[in-house]
Amino acid sequence: MSPMILGLLVLVCVGAVGLAFMPAFAGSGRADKRRKALEGDIAVNRQTASVQKTRDSRRRTVQDALKTQADALSARRGKKTLKARLFQAGMKTSVQAWVRNCAILGVVLFVVLIVLQVNFIFALPIALAGAYVLPNMFLANRRKKYQAAYLEELPNAVEAIVRGVKSGLPLNDSIRLVAKEVKEPVRSEFIRVLEQQSIGKTMQEAVEVLFDRVPLAEVNFFVVVIAVQQQAGGNLSEALSNLARVLRNRKKMKAKVKAMSSEAKASAMIIGALPLFVAGAVSVISPSYLSPLISTNIGLIWLGVAFFMICIGAYVMNRMIQFDY
């Protein structure tokens, strides 16, 4: 073999050996970079998994708190006793005094009907029905007015709490500020919350007294937000800000529904008053035309049937113009 060919082969072998070992020396920095990048990706994945796990745990905690609070408030809402209705109407009358007044009203109605020479058989059931229906109508109307006044001021109270929390005040101090500044009846209810805390109850237990007085969805929202924040934590000011916006939007919706249903309410009032108006007009024009309805037993029976049917019609028309929000 010639020396030239032998030298060429040696050169090729040396080059091959150099190419085989050179990337290990030249590429060590690149490998370290890839290794560090891989380790960084693993750390990021672990951190992401940890964050996701924490988020899932918090979500389960919030869901459990919401379910527990919703069940508790549903149990409180189920109380329909006379004492609870008097309390929710903002009245300080006791149950015994209320029953006594209803009995007095029934006796007065019975005496008035007897003086008007209504048959005893009809006077007694009419007096009993009046003693039950009229006070309950008054109580329902009083309760509705109290709730309307409460919902009118509740968004302002929630926004006042938000301003207090954002300024750095604790929730207790923010509620104490609301109890001094907002109007009635919200002020008295927040004072009751502070009184509940003063006897050792937690904030979650104290705010539930608000739902006892006004068992409405808006108050339920507020109680749930406070309860969830106390159990699971979170940004209270943001949650209450969203709640205040929801309350104002629901208030606007109620006003819009009231405006849209005003025509139907006017029609129902006209239709309900039309029989009484016609009967009064006929009695003035021809007094003897309707006298058999009062002077005969069969007339009194049909007069009672007509009155009962008018009441049913008024109830049906009233339910037709009631809306859930």
C-alpha positions in Angstrom: 0.0 0.0 0.0 1.4 3.4 -0.9 2.2 5.9 1.8 -0.3 8.4 0.3 -3.2 6.0 0.6 -2.2 5.0 4.1 -2.0 8.6 5.2 -5.5 9.3 3.6 -7.0 6.3 5.5 -5.4 7.5 8.8 -6.7 11.0 8.2 -10.2 9.6 7.6 -10.0 7.5 10.7 -8.9 10.4 12.8 -11.7 12.6 11.3 -14.3 9.9 12.1 -13.1 9.6 15.7 -13.2 13.4 16.0 -16.7 13.6 14.6 -17.8 10.8 17.0 -16.5 12.5 20.2 -16.6 16.2 19.2 -20.5 16.7 19.6 -20.2 15.5 23.2 -17.7 18.2 23.9 -19.3 20.9 21.7 -22.8 20.1 22.6 -22.6 19.9 26.4 -23.9 23.4 26.8 -26.8 22.7 24.5 -27.6 19.6 26.4 -27.6 21.5 29.7 -29.9 24.0 28.2 -32.3 21.3 27.1 -32.1 19.6 30.5 -32.8 22.9 32.3 -35.7 23.6 29.9 -37.1 20.1 30.6 -36.7 20.6 34.3 -38.4 24.0 34.0 -41.3 22.5 32.1 -41.7 19.8 34.8 -41.7 22.5 37.5 -44.3 24.6 35.6 -46.5 21.5 35.1 -46.3 20.6 38.8 -47.2 24.2 39.7 -50.1 24.2 37.2 -51.3 20.9 38.6 -51.0 22.3 42.2 -53.0 25.4 41.2 -55.6 23.3 39.5 -55.9 21.1 42.5 -56.2 24.1 44.8 -58.9 25.6 42.5 -60.8 22.3 42.4 -60.6 22.0 46.2 -61.8 25.6 46.6 -64.6 25.0 44.2 -65.8 21.9 46.1 -65.6 23.9 49.3 -67.7 26.7 47.9 -70.2 24.2 46.5 -70.5 22.5 49.8 -71.0 25.8 51.6 -73.6 26.9 49.1 -75.5 23.7 49.4 -75.4 23.8 53.2 -76.5 27.4 53.3 -79.2 26.9 50.8 -80.6 23.9 52.8 -80.5 25.9 56.0 -82.3 28.9 54.4 -84.9 26.7 52.8 -85.7 25.2 56.2 -86.0 28.7 57.6 -88.2 29.8 54.7 -90.6 27.0 55.3 -91.8 28.5 58.6 -95.4 29.9 57.8 -96.7 30.2 61.3 -98.7 33.2 62.4 -95.9 34.3 64.7 -93.4 34.2 61.8 -95.8 36.2 59.5 -96.3 38.9 62.2 -92.6 39.1 62.6 -92.0 39.4 58.9 -94.6 42.2 58.6 -92.6 44.3 61.1 -95.3 44.2 63.7 -94.8 43.8 67.4 -98.2 42.4 68.1 -98.2 39.1 69.9 -100.1 36.0 68.6 -102.6 36.1 71.5 -103.4 39.8 70.9 -103.8 39.1 67.2 -106.2 36.2 67.7 -108.2 38.3 70.3 -108.5 41.2 67.8 -109.7 38.8 65.1 -112.3 37.4 67.4 -113.5 41.0 68.3 -113.7 41.8 64.6 -115.8 38.7 64.0 -118.2 39.6 66.8 -118.6 43.2 65.5 -119.3 41.9 62.0 -121.9 39.5 63.3 -123.6 42.2 65.3 -123.6 44.6 62.3 -125.2 41.9 60.1 -127.8 41.1 62.7 -128.6 44.9 63.0 -128.9 45.0 59.2 -131.5 42.1 59.6 -129.4 39.5 57.8 -130.6 36.0 58.5 -128.6 34.3 61.3 -127.8 31.4 59.1 -125.9 33.7 56.7 -124.6 36.2 59.3 -122.6 33.6 61.2 -120.5 32.2 58.3 -120.0 35.7 56.9 -118.8 37.0 60.2 -116.5 34.0 60.6 -115.1 34.4 57.1 -114.6 38.1 57.6 -112.8 37.5 60.9 -110.3 35.2 59.2 -110.0 36.8 55.7 -109.8 40.5 56.5 -107.0 40.3 59.1 -105.0 38.0 56.9 -105.4 40.4 53.9 -104.2 43.2 56.1 -101.3 41.1 57.4 -100.3 40.1 53.8 -100.4 43.7 52.6 -98.4 44.9 55.6 -95.8 42.2 55.0 -95.6 43.1 51.4 -95.1 46.8 52.1 -92.4 46.0 54.6 -90.5 43.8 52.2 -90.8 46.4 49.4 -89.3 49.1 51.8 -86.5 46.7 52.8 -85.6 45.9 49.2 -85.6 49.6 48.3 -82.8 50.3 50.8 -80.8 47.0 50.6 -78.7 47.8 47.6 -77.5 51.0 49.3 -76.6 49.0 52.4 -74.6 46.5 50.4 -72.7 49.3 48.6 -72.0 50.9 51.9 -70.4 47.7 53.1 -68.4 47.5 49.9 -67.0 51.0 50.4 -66.1 50.1 54.0 -64.4 46.9 53.1 -62.4 48.6 50.2 -61.3 51.3 52.6 -59.7 48.6 54.9 -62.4 48.3 57.5 -63.3 44.8 58.9 -66.7 43.4 58.0 -68.1 44.0 61.5 -67.2 47.7 61.4 -68.6 48.1 57.9 -71.9 46.6 59.1 -71.8 48.9 62.1 -71.4 51.8 59.7 -74.4 50.6 57.7 -76.5 50.4 60.9 -75.8 54.1 61.5 -76.3 55.5 58.0 -78.9 53.6 56.1 -82.7 54.1 56.4 -85.3 52.0 58.1 -86.1 49.1 58.0 -82.7 48.0 56.9 -81.0 49.9 59.8 -82.9 48.0 62.5 -82.1 44.6 60.9 -78.4 45.3 60.7 -78.6 46.4 64.4 -80.0 43.0 65.1 -77.1 41.4 63.3 -74.7 43.3 65.6 -76.7 42.3 68.6 -76.5 38.6 67.6 -72.7 39.0 67.3 -72.5 40.6 70.8 -74.0 37.5 72.4 -71.4 35.3 70.8 -72.7 34.2 67.4 -70.5 34.1 64.4 -71.0 36.4 61.4 -72.5 33.6 59.4 -75.0 32.8 62.1 -75.7 36.5 62.7 -76.6 37.5 59.2 -79.2 34.7 59.0 -81.5 36.7 61.1 -81.9 39.0 58.1 -83.5 36.1 56.2 -85.8 35.4 59.1 -87.4 38.8 58.8 -87.4 39.1 55.0 -87.4 35.6 53.3 -86.8 36.9 49.8 -84.3 35.9 47.1 -82.4 39.1 47.3 -81.7 38.7 51.1 -80.9 35.1 50.4 -78.1 36.2 48.0 -76.6 38.5 50.6 -76.6 35.8 53.3 -75.1 33.2 51.0 -72.3 35.6 49.9 -71.4 36.4 53.5 -71.6 32.7 54.6 -69.5 31.4 51.7 -66.9 34.1 52.2 -66.7 33.2 55.9 -66.2 29.5 55.1 -64.1 29.5 51.9 -62.6 33.0 51.9 -62.3 35.2 48.8 -62.6 38.8 47.7 -65.6 40.0 49.7 -65.7 43.5 48.2 -65.8 42.1 44.6 -68.6 39.6 45.5 -70.7 42.3 47.3 -70.1 44.7 44.4 -71.5 42.1 42.0 -74.4 41.5 44.4 -75.3 45.2 44.6 -75.3 45.3 40.8 -77.6 42.2 40.7 -79.9 43.8 43.2 -80.3 47.0 41.3 -80.9 45.1 38.0 -83.6 43.0 39.7 -85.1 46.2 41.0 -85.2 47.7 37.5 -86.8 44.5 36.2 -89.5 44.7 38.9 -90.3 48.3 38.0 -90.5 47.3 34.3 -92.8 44.4 35.0 -95.0 46.6 37.2 -95.3 49.2 34.4 -96.1 46.5 31.8 -98.7 44.9 34.0 -100.4 48.2 35.1 -102.9 48.0 32.2 -103.9 44.5 33.1 -104.3 45.6 36.8 -106.5 48.5 35.7 -108.6 46.1 33.6 -109.0 43.7 36.5 -110.1 46.4 38.8 -112.7 47.7 36.3 -114.0 44.2 35.7 -114.2 43.4 39.4 -116.0 46.6 40.2 -118.4 46.5 37.3 -121.0 44.2 39.0 -121.1 46.3 42.1 -121.4 49.5 40.0 -124.3 48.0 37.9 -126.1 46.8 41.0 -125.8 50.2 42.7 -127.0 52.0 39.5 -130.0 49.7 39.1 -130.9 50.2 42.8 -130.9 53.9 42.3 -132.9 53.9 39.1 -135.3 51.1 40.1 -135.2 50.3 43.8 -137.8 47.5 43.6 -136.0 45.6 40.8 -133.3 44.1 43.1 -135.3 44.0 46.3 -136.1 40.2 45.9 -132.3 39.5 46.3 -132.5 41.0 49.8 -136.0 40.2 51.0 -136.2 36.5 50.0 -134.2 33.6 51.1 -133.6 32.3 47.6 -132.4 35.8 46.7 -130.0 35.9 49.5 -128.6 32.5 48.5 -128.0 33.7 44.9 -126.6 36.9 46.2 -124.1 34.9 48.2 -123.3 32.7 45.2 -122.7 35.8 43.1 -120.5 37.3 45.7 -118.5 34.1 46.0 -118.0 33.9 42.2 -116.9 37.6 42.1 -114.3 36.7 44.8 -113.1 33.8 42.7 -112.8 35.9 39.6 -110.9 38.6 41.5 -108.5 36.0 42.9 -107.9 34.5 39.4 -107.3 37.9 37.8 -105.0 38.8 40.7 -102.9 35.6 40.2 -102.7 36.3 36.5 -100.9 39.6 37.0 -98.5 38.2 39.6 -95.0 37.5 38.4 -92.0 35.8 39.8 -88.7 37.5 39.3 
